[in-house]
Amino acid sequence: MDNFTLEHLIGEISQELAGRSIADVQKRGETTFLILASKKRLVIRLEPQCPGLYLTDRTPDAPEKPNLFSSLLREYLRGSKVDMIEKVPLDRVVKISCLSTPSVPCSPSCQLIVELIPRVPNLVLVDSEGAILASFRHRTKGSRPLLPGGVYEEPQPAGRLNPFHISEAEYEQLIAEGVRQKIPIAKLLASRLLGWSIILGKEVEHLIHQEHLIPWQAFRQVRERLKQEEPAPLLYSEPRAKRRDMPSSLPREVILVSIPLSSKLKWQVKQFSTMSQAAEEFYAILEENRLLARVRGSAESALRKGIARAEALIAHFKDDLQRMEQSEQLQRYGELLVANLHRAHKEGATVRLLNYYDPQQPEITITINPRLSLYQNAQRFFRQASKAKRGRAIIPALLKEAEKRLAHLKEYQKSLGSIGDLATLLAFYQQLEKEHIAPPLEKKKKPSTSLEARKRFRTYLSSDGLKILVGKSSRDNDFLTFKVASPEDFWLHVVGYTGSHVIVRNPDHRHKLPPASLREAAQIAGYYSKARHSSNVAVHYTRRKWVKKPKGLSPGKVLLKAYSSVVVTADLPLIKEIED
């Protein structure tokens, strides 16, 4: 998605989302996030190959299990209002400003920054002062580190020119430089002009070579079209005839643009009513292409390896057959050794003996194993002869079977070249799996580890009937706080000492804990800590939703956005421990 297409898309998204409240933030796959704002859904894709964002009308599936980053986004953004959406001029950076609302007064105003830069896309959450709260991808090196607590800085493309300010003389100088360095115009413009893409560069090339315009006129014409023409959501598809290296039924290369392309007049073009609709179909085709490439590559690799194994097995069987033709000779060597035990002349790895099978009885030399006696060598020859005789009966059938399998694999390899549509290719791959030619496309999930299988927290019942959960180790604390506890549950931890995270369940969404339950939970927090033997201990308590864990903190370590404290004795209260 180039700069100008993104600019038109952001205009649409801003009109739809500005002023709406964010209902939820959900994780979709490893690199995709979904922001639900009223009835609108914003998809943010952070794939390194082709990042982007767009609105969708699709009803989302059940949300995936959130990770730490998506949980932080949800905590900060849920309930806030979208104030403004803007794009950094001539760059693929989008800023979504969010304001706190009366429903979530504790959530500060913040800004979600979407960097749609190929190879290094990112999603960064900053506060009203520009301090980084969280980022999808951390960066510790370089001139622009991205770490929680640091100050966010926009990407700064070095040495690039503004395409709308460049003069004719500067442009001609740029073209001359490209000619000297033998750089194609499309690549040159994409690397030296802000916001200019290879697609627009090829449009300039087309006007030069096909319309016979001079370079400056060609560039200026494309530039004026970007400034003056109304955005048109267009999806260009490459003709099948040009894909000679691939099956004709494969999905073709697609290009998403907001202006008509004279360089693609022979391509199929589809116009949409909105840029988001065009973008959604564009990414759907890209996903299908990636899946096709993945399945085809796996099938090709599996067949290639299978054919290589079959060919090696056939060669091995043929070698065995040649050796087995010597079974009679091996039997004769054994018999001659037995007959010459007392008169043979052993010399290292050879032995000289009389050949009784020849009427002249000449002396012959045969190779033996010097570490064995003559009798043992004779037995060795008998065993080899016997094995060779058995092999001569078995190996021809095995060889025939291997040759049949090789022909079968080559037939599959030939068939694969003519398969293009995804449904047929998936069915073909399933057949390869069934015949144990190819491995499964989806790896089976590993069984749960002992840490996940065992009970990771204790459970008590307070005198008010509330469940109190207590972590058993640092990793169990993280699991309890961020995987088990609900945002409205109460969280407690002793101050200044290592110890268990304590969760008090709050199914009724109480604003305060009953005094007895608070005291008992605080006593438990003190008891299951290094402060167990202290007479009085201080314990922090807060809602679970105000407990944060920035990336990089060691197991059990957390940060609190807000909390209160209570002082109690570190004794285990007289309440019942239950099996939950």
Secondary structure, DSSP 8 states (H G I E B T S, - for coil): --HHHHHHHHHHHHHHHTT-BEEEEEEETTTEEEEEETTEEEEEE--SSS-EEEEE-S---S-----HHHHHHHHHHTT-EEEEEEE-TTSSEEEEEEE-BTTBTTS--EEEEEE--TTS-EEEEEETTSBEEEESS-B-SSSS-B-TTSB------TT-B-TTT--HHHHHHHHHHHHHTT--HHHHHHHHBTT--HHHHHHHHHHHHTS---HHHHHHHHHHHHHHS----EEEE--GGG-TTS-TTS---EEEESS--GGGTTSEEEE-SSHHHHHHHHHHHHHHHHHHHHHHHHHHHHHHHHHHHHHHHHHHHHHHHHHHTTHHHHHHHHHHHHHTTTT-EEETTEEEEE-TTSTT--EEEEE--TTS-HHHHHHHHHHHHHHHHHHHHHHHHHHHHHHHHHHHHHHHHHHHTT--SHHHHHHHHHHHHHTTSS--SS-------HHHHS--EEEEE-TTS-EEEEESSHHHHHHIIIIIS-TTSEEEEESSS-B--EEE--TT--SS--HHHHHHHHHHHHHTBTTTT-SSEEEEEEEGGGEE--TT--TT--EESS-EEEEE-----S-EEE--
